[in-house]
Amino acid sequence: MPGFCRDCLADARAGARRCAACGSPRLVFHAEIDDLAIAHVDCDAFYAAVEKRDNPALIDQPVIVGGGKRGVVTTACYVARVSGVRSAMPMFQARRLCPQAVVIRPDMAKYASVSRDVRARMNALTPLVEPLSIDEAFMDLAGTQRLHAMSPAKSLARFAQCVEREVGISVSIGLAANKFLAKIASDLDKPRGFAVLGMREAAAFLAPRPVTFIWGVGKQTGARLKRDGFATIADLQRTNPGDLGRRYGAEGRRLARLAHGIDRRAVNPDRDAKSISAETTFAVDIADFRRLERRLWLLAERVSARLKARDQAGATVTLKLKSADFRIRTRAQSLRAPTQLARTIFDVARELLAREVDASAFRLIGVGVCALAPAADADPEDLVDRAAGRHKAAERAVDRVREKFGRAAMVRGLVLDRADDEGD
């Protein structure tokens, strides 16, 4: 059974409990470990980890990134998770479960900067990096063994060490034969995990899991499958793939493959999200335009930071509002050219907001961009509007200052007076 030490990368003997070279207990063994090259890398409790890195006094404290009584938890550290706090949980519930938690509002510009640091180290290993979100990505290291003078598994272990040492956060890695199994593996040994899931044990590993364990099978689909007699993945495995295809079409054929651990999707570095957005729920419904405008600016900055982290730009801006009676309004406007700039996103969304503010009170506001394009196409020089170039240069300068000194180093006057405005 081949294996190695995750700390010194020395080969380890099967059955060993500690590394013979350095004494570390962090050994990993698997029959296929030298042959697998598809990985899923997931930053552990990302936003909370960044906050703890920047404030060592928080290291042993339960930390929740989020905010607002009617907001939701964006990220909870592992200390808070012991109390039952989970991502997407309503904040009031999280505070009740863990009243001693330190609650921190998200700083997307800072998180985007850290994400770029991690992504740069991924790209140093392989050009085949497929981002899934700000804190996770697939990687294909096939063919890199000669380049790095070690197996993909050892390259990934060294990468994890590098992220901890140089970036100051930890990652968990799932190594497998395909993306589906790699994503599963990365959740098996968190935090600071390194789990391997090969094809030989995939079917047996999946069999006892509920059908909702399969990526893309949510509660409603899972309930339908259960009514049809497919409660576990083993039930799908026992069914002829042709029967599943006739019954559920393309989705049935997909379920048949994934139930046996078969996933032929390639790691695609050019995979793009269809849109990038941010939204916030208020503690108290808001009707005042000025208060809505301040929140809109903060959201525009979040979207801008995410675009810059992904090296993308958006050509259409969408405003989302949810009224006190839970009715949703969405309004969109296309731009002359794709943009990454918070100011441009805000200016367009503000015009859309001005048309919607009437006597209604709103419980949620959001802004997003779609029609995504490469960053190289963003914000071209405007021969008519000379001020646009100055705005672009000014925002880039603010980004550089914030990357060095933190988001609070520079704050636009529009958001200074926020005492009466609480969201997530």
Legacy VTK file of the C-alpha trace (Angstrom):
# vtk DataFile Version 3.0
C-alpha trace
ASCII
DATASET POLYDATA
POINTS 424 float
0.000 0.000 0.000
1.854 3.139 -1.157
1.814 6.228 1.017
3.795 9.232 2.195
4.108 11.822 4.946
2.142 15.005 4.332
4.687 17.059 6.295
8.076 15.979 4.916
6.815 14.105 1.793
8.950 11.064 2.600
7.586 7.699 1.484
5.924 5.755 4.289
5.638 2.038 4.930
2.185 0.487 4.961
0.857 0.197 8.482
3.134 2.877 9.921
1.521 5.307 12.336
4.255 7.931 12.252
6.740 9.057 9.646
10.103 7.346 10.030
11.822 10.505 8.769
10.161 13.310 10.754
7.865 11.586 13.272
4.688 13.196 11.937
1.425 11.237 12.303
0.040 12.853 9.146
0.485 9.895 6.828
-1.727 9.111 3.857
-2.023 5.688 2.197
-4.020 4.492 -0.783
-3.579 1.797 -3.411
-4.145 4.307 -6.249
-2.386 7.304 -4.721
0.402 7.376 -7.312
-2.018 7.189 -10.245
-4.677 9.794 -9.384
-4.431 13.381 -10.616
-7.829 15.106 -10.223
-8.176 17.174 -7.063
-10.738 19.369 -5.363
-9.186 22.031 -3.132
-11.386 23.746 -0.554
-10.235 26.489 1.815
-11.295 25.629 5.367
-13.944 28.037 6.795
-12.427 30.581 4.425
-13.760 33.964 5.551
-13.447 33.073 9.245
-9.937 31.706 8.686
-8.832 34.972 7.072
-10.250 36.959 9.998
-8.426 34.731 12.500
-5.215 35.072 10.526
-5.479 38.852 10.693
-6.439 38.930 14.389
-4.598 36.227 16.379
-6.718 37.064 19.438
-9.564 35.246 17.674
-7.662 31.975 17.162
-9.462 30.019 19.890
-12.720 31.982 19.701
-15.927 30.996 17.884
-16.129 33.329 14.885
-19.147 33.907 12.641
-18.836 35.970 9.489
-22.212 37.497 8.669
-24.399 39.937 10.503
-27.818 41.412 10.998
-30.694 39.851 12.876
-32.359 38.834 9.613
-29.156 38.108 7.739
-27.554 34.709 7.389
-24.262 33.119 8.360
-21.753 33.479 5.544
-19.077 31.362 7.227
-18.649 29.858 10.684
-15.296 28.688 12.032
-14.959 25.140 13.295
-15.164 26.260 16.936
-18.584 27.796 16.237
-19.664 24.726 14.292
-19.297 22.623 17.448
-22.282 24.595 18.775
-24.292 23.746 15.655
-23.727 26.940 13.658
-23.715 26.369 9.893
-23.370 28.444 6.733
-26.650 29.913 5.427
-28.239 29.599 8.888
-30.290 32.654 9.973
-28.180 34.899 12.187
-30.721 34.969 15.004
-30.520 31.184 15.225
-26.708 31.191 15.091
-26.538 33.772 17.892
-28.881 31.663 19.995
-26.786 28.531 19.479
-23.472 30.291 20.098
-24.084 33.522 22.044
-20.366 33.909 22.832
-19.383 34.023 19.155
-17.528 36.987 17.703
-19.575 38.226 14.725
-17.690 39.960 11.908
-19.154 41.596 8.836
-17.800 40.233 5.526
-14.905 42.066 3.887
-15.108 40.818 0.315
-12.211 42.903 -0.976
-9.894 41.287 1.577
-11.195 37.781 0.879
-10.807 38.306 -2.869
-7.172 39.305 -2.341
-6.472 36.147 -0.337
-8.289 34.081 -2.959
-5.957 35.457 -5.626
-2.949 34.464 -3.499
-4.206 30.884 -3.228
-5.164 30.739 -6.918
-1.688 31.889 -7.954
-0.193 28.916 -6.117
-2.642 26.575 -7.829
-1.684 27.934 -11.224
1.987 27.342 -10.401
1.199 23.616 -10.190
-0.942 23.263 -13.308
-2.703 25.429 -15.895
-5.779 23.226 -15.484
-7.474 25.017 -12.585
-11.265 25.330 -12.628
-12.531 27.788 -9.995
-15.895 26.947 -8.470
-16.114 29.873 -6.067
-13.861 32.289 -4.227
-12.600 29.493 -1.945
-12.616 26.260 -3.954
-11.426 24.865 -7.271
-10.801 21.693 -9.222
-7.266 20.925 -10.419
-5.940 18.409 -12.963
-2.287 17.559 -12.357
-1.998 14.801 -14.963
1.368 15.000 -16.703
3.003 17.238 -14.072
5.096 14.552 -12.391
8.216 15.224 -14.447
7.833 18.992 -14.074
7.622 18.875 -10.264
9.747 15.753 -9.766
7.046 14.161 -7.645
3.604 12.615 -7.954
0.480 14.821 -8.145
-0.415 13.666 -4.628
2.869 14.911 -3.178
2.647 18.145 -5.187
-0.759 18.781 -3.628
0.536 18.067 -0.119
3.391 20.516 -0.702
0.903 23.053 -2.046
-1.175 22.756 1.151
1.960 23.385 3.239
2.790 26.423 1.109
-0.690 27.924 1.570
-0.482 27.504 5.351
3.025 28.941 5.549
2.739 31.811 3.066
-0.970 32.713 2.988
-1.835 31.840 6.577
-4.943 29.696 6.067
-5.498 25.964 5.628
-7.018 23.923 2.822
-8.536 20.466 2.531
-7.786 18.340 -0.519
-9.707 15.544 -2.153
-7.750 13.430 -4.660
-9.614 11.080 -6.980
-10.090 9.790 -10.497
-12.679 12.440 -11.413
-14.324 15.664 -10.281
-17.364 14.070 -8.637
-15.286 11.815 -6.400
-12.689 14.535 -5.696
-15.403 16.901 -4.442
-16.709 14.169 -2.130
-13.220 13.334 -0.875
-12.377 16.917 0.085
-15.220 16.872 2.636
-14.112 13.643 4.322
-11.226 14.915 6.430
-11.767 18.594 7.268
-10.028 20.765 8.291
-6.454 20.417 6.954
-7.575 17.220 5.301
-6.137 15.063 2.552
-8.474 12.262 1.469
-8.180 9.883 -1.477
-11.127 8.177 -3.169
-10.291 5.754 -5.974
-12.462 4.066 -8.548
-12.006 0.635 -6.982
-13.917 1.529 -3.820
-16.184 4.236 -5.263
-19.329 2.149 -5.818
-19.140 0.515 -2.382
-18.453 3.866 -0.715
-21.430 5.515 -2.418
-23.938 2.663 -2.030
-25.279 3.375 1.505
-25.523 7.155 0.975
-28.895 8.817 0.308
-29.560 9.897 -3.264
-29.234 13.532 -2.157
-25.517 12.809 -1.661
-25.176 13.068 -5.451
-24.257 16.511 -6.699
-27.306 18.296 -8.128
-29.920 16.191 -6.323
-31.726 18.569 -3.965
-34.537 17.998 -1.508
-37.335 18.060 -4.089
-35.599 15.744 -6.544
-34.548 13.511 -3.670
-38.138 13.292 -2.422
-39.353 12.366 -5.903
-36.685 9.677 -6.281
-37.575 8.286 -2.861
-41.248 8.100 -3.808
-40.166 6.176 -6.903
-38.230 3.686 -4.781
-34.736 5.221 -4.968
-33.877 6.171 -1.396
-30.179 5.287 -1.496
-27.499 5.312 -4.163
-27.495 1.512 -3.944
-31.056 1.585 -5.275
-29.797 3.468 -8.334
-26.853 1.091 -8.724
-29.201 -1.908 -8.859
-31.291 -0.343 -11.626
-30.499 -0.749 -15.313
-29.099 2.559 -16.659
-31.410 2.291 -19.651
-34.433 2.121 -17.355
-33.289 5.217 -15.495
-32.788 6.992 -18.803
-36.248 6.103 -20.039
-37.786 7.179 -16.765
-35.912 10.435 -16.134
-34.263 11.264 -19.443
-30.784 12.824 -19.435
-30.934 13.263 -15.662
-31.556 9.531 -15.238
-28.506 8.692 -17.323
-26.427 11.135 -15.270
-27.621 9.531 -12.027
-26.755 6.087 -13.346
-23.169 7.155 -14.051
-22.590 9.053 -10.827
-24.102 6.267 -8.725
-21.125 4.141 -9.830
-18.630 6.984 -9.399
-18.310 7.623 -13.143
-17.795 11.273 -14.138
-16.296 12.113 -17.530
-16.262 15.904 -17.119
-12.840 17.433 -17.706
-11.335 20.115 -15.493
-12.113 23.256 -17.489
-10.005 26.345 -16.715
-12.257 28.418 -18.991
-15.433 27.557 -17.092
-17.259 30.772 -16.287
-20.028 31.528 -13.862
-23.144 32.885 -15.563
-23.395 35.768 -13.115
-21.814 37.258 -10.010
-23.959 38.931 -7.378
-24.287 39.984 -3.751
-27.306 40.774 -1.610
-28.179 41.702 1.956
-31.262 41.348 4.177
-32.035 44.240 6.505
-32.745 43.965 10.216
-35.617 46.439 9.725
-37.472 47.066 6.450
-36.162 50.187 4.653
-38.066 52.603 2.404
-35.645 55.550 2.455
-33.657 55.962 -0.773
-30.539 57.281 0.964
-30.274 54.258 3.265
-30.876 51.864 0.373
-28.248 53.690 -1.658
-25.586 53.203 1.013
-26.213 49.473 1.143
-26.166 49.318 -2.646
-22.675 50.816 -2.742
-21.315 48.180 -0.365
-22.847 45.420 -2.489
-21.391 46.948 -5.665
-17.958 46.809 -4.011
-18.469 43.123 -3.173
-19.436 42.283 -6.739
-16.482 44.288 -8.056
-14.097 42.414 -5.745
-15.437 39.054 -6.911
-15.088 40.049 -10.558
-11.492 41.109 -9.994
-10.706 37.897 -8.118
-11.997 35.888 -11.091
-10.404 38.126 -13.750
-13.853 38.717 -15.216
-16.111 41.622 -16.086
-19.863 41.985 -16.536
-21.814 43.700 -19.318
-25.264 43.737 -17.697
-26.155 45.051 -14.231
-29.166 43.636 -12.368
-30.879 45.131 -9.325
-32.885 42.884 -6.980
-35.361 44.102 -4.373
-37.592 42.116 -2.018
-40.459 44.064 -0.498
-41.858 43.658 3.005
-44.559 41.358 1.606
-41.823 39.124 0.059
-42.498 40.141 -3.535
-39.325 40.253 -5.622
-38.524 42.896 -8.229
-35.601 42.563 -10.633
-34.472 45.238 -13.064
-31.543 45.047 -15.491
-29.594 47.347 -17.786
-26.862 46.553 -20.312
-23.626 48.538 -20.398
-21.697 50.024 -23.287
-18.805 47.706 -22.407
-18.078 45.101 -19.701
-16.949 46.498 -16.356
-15.149 45.455 -13.194
-15.560 48.804 -11.468
-17.656 49.204 -8.337
-18.460 52.791 -9.313
-19.900 51.776 -12.684
-21.936 48.924 -11.194
-23.232 51.253 -8.479
-24.100 54.126 -10.822
-26.208 51.895 -13.068
-27.874 50.058 -10.165
-28.590 53.392 -8.450
-30.487 54.613 -11.501
-32.536 51.417 -11.462
-33.150 51.820 -7.728
-34.330 55.430 -8.130
-37.098 54.233 -10.457
-38.327 51.660 -7.928
-38.373 53.614 -4.675
-41.933 54.616 -3.904
-43.939 54.086 -0.744
-42.730 50.473 -0.500
-40.457 49.240 2.263
-37.833 46.659 1.344
-36.361 43.820 3.382
-33.626 42.882 0.880
-31.508 44.529 -1.789
-29.077 42.897 -4.172
-26.967 43.721 -7.198
-25.295 41.493 -9.743
-23.707 41.388 -13.160
-24.108 38.890 -15.977
-23.021 38.582 -19.619
-19.551 37.911 -18.217
-16.425 38.587 -20.257
-12.638 38.407 -19.744
-11.083 41.137 -17.620
-9.039 42.240 -20.641
-12.279 43.529 -22.217
-13.251 45.562 -19.160
-13.618 49.329 -18.976
-11.988 50.447 -22.246
-10.812 54.032 -22.608
-13.659 56.436 -23.411
-12.623 59.155 -25.852
-15.751 61.162 -25.008
-15.852 60.743 -21.218
-12.324 61.583 -20.083
-13.407 61.364 -16.428
-14.043 57.620 -16.823
-10.311 56.949 -17.109
-9.627 58.942 -13.951
-12.328 57.019 -12.064
-10.816 53.721 -13.190
-7.311 54.748 -12.087
-8.635 55.980 -8.737
-10.449 52.715 -8.031
-7.389 50.652 -8.903
-5.374 52.794 -6.494
-7.941 52.176 -3.744
-7.725 48.424 -4.442
-3.959 48.501 -3.994
-4.215 50.385 -0.704
-6.851 47.978 0.612
-4.809 44.928 -0.387
-1.911 46.285 1.649
-3.697 47.832 4.657
-7.188 46.268 4.696
-10.593 47.328 3.454
-11.109 49.907 6.225
-8.046 51.861 5.055
-10.193 53.687 2.502
-13.969 54.112 2.713
-16.183 56.096 0.360
-18.039 58.961 2.051
-21.365 57.496 0.980
-21.075 54.693 3.548
-19.614 56.533 6.525
-22.981 57.155 8.149
-24.273 53.611 8.625
-25.344 53.604 12.262
-29.004 53.183 11.378
-28.475 50.524 8.731
-27.883 46.920 9.708
-27.808 44.049 7.236
-25.717 40.927 6.725
LINES 1 425
424 0 1 2 3 4 5 6 7 8 9 10 11 12 13 14 15 16 17 18 19 20 21 22 23 24 25 26 27 28 29 30 31 32 33 34 35 36 37 38 39 40 41 42 43 44 45 46 47 48 49 50 51 52 53 54 55 56 57 58 59 60 61 62 63 64 65 66 67 68 69 70 71 72 73 74 75 76 77 78 79 80 81 82 83 84 85 86 87 88 89 90 91 92 93 94 95 96 97 98 99 100 101 102 103 104 105 106 107 108 109 110 111 112 113 114 115 116 117 118 119 120 121 122 123 124 125 126 127 128 129 130 131 132 133 134 135 136 137 138 139 140 141 142 143 144 145 146 147 148 149 150 151 152 153 154 155 156 157 158 159 160 161 162 163 164 165 166 167 168 169 170 171 172 173 174 175 176 177 178 179 180 181 182 183 184 185 186 187 188 189 190 191 192 193 194 195 196 197 198 199 200 201 202 203 204 205 206 207 208 209 210 211 212 213 214 215 216 217 218 219 220 221 222 223 224 225 226 227 228 229 230 231 232 233 234 235 236 237 238 239 240 241 242 243 244 245 246 247 248 249 250 251 252 253 254 255 256 257 258 259 260 261 262 263 264 265 266 267 268 269 270 271 272 273 274 275 276 277 278 279 280 281 282 283 284 285 286 287 288 289 290 291 292 293 294 295 296 297 298 299 300 301 302 303 304 305 306 307 308 309 310 311 312 313 314 315 316 317 318 319 320 321 322 323 324 325 326 327 328 329 330 331 332 333 334 335 336 337 338 339 340 341 342 343 344 345 346 347 348 349 350 351 352 353 354 355 356 357 358 359 360 361 362 363 364 365 366 367 368 369 370 371 372 373 374 375 376 377 378 379 380 381 382 383 384 385 386 387 388 389 390 391 392 393 394 395 396 397 398 399 400 401 402 403 404 405 406 407 408 409 410 411 412 413 414 415 416 417 418 419 420 421 422 423
